[in-house]
């Protein structure tokens, strides 16, 4: 039997199977053949049970910080490179492989009750991300924050959004806990407090000022002009109709802003 040296063999292989040039990582423990050759020192449990996928500018940093307050929920370690987010499924980091990804997660203390997660806001709009995430985390739950795209566009420009996460985070966090099936149910009404000067909900700290997100999250600016709002409402109308159809198909409740937006533009 004759064979080529490894590098040449790899070149040859990818010439014959070019579609395999991009890897698709799967959970090594889901396939016996993979598990058998997976190092004994490694585990398959240093993977998230749910993902917060974005999109950007919807309040994902606030959601991340609220989730991290929960005693049974553990966030990934922050990346020093990409705004603290791991951004594994969405870009070149994917080529670093699953060991690199798992290093962002602690060894779970109690696998059945520990909910590890990561938040990368660009998973939402990266086309390869769903395929990659489904291959590695087939059972993970997905959280997407939906706000009025007109407000989101204005937020990119300078502004604040008007979603329920912002106005009533305790209620939203209760729904999220039920969706995740996480216990104990953490009381966010107690853990959070509205900070008048920030104008946002922040973490309550006993005997001290509330702990709010940094300056770049929850900025102060004037309201959108009616002309801009009318323009953006029109601009996003078809996309919002698509979202309505998608949520109906998935049997998901409609966010209040979507109802209002479609009523006002019909
Ligand atoms: P602005 O920066 O326009 O004020 P993300 O973290 O996904 O980039 O989203 C940032 C947005 O989160 C902020 O937009 C703000 O409107 C919103 N947000 C919701 N709840 C917040 C909170 N408790 N503190 C700060 N920002 C919050």
Boltz pocket constraint, residues with backbone or C-beta under 6 A from the ligand:
constraints:
  - pocket:
      binder: B
      contacts: [[A, 55], [A, 56], [A, 57], [A, 58], [A, 59], [A, 60], [A, 61], [A, 62], [A, 121], [A, 155], [A, 156], [A, 158], [A, 159], [A, 160], [A, 161], [A, 165], [A, 166], [A, 200], [A, 201], [A, 202], [A, 213], [A, 214], [A, 216], [A, 217], [A, 218], [A, 219], [A, 220]]
      max_distance: 6.0
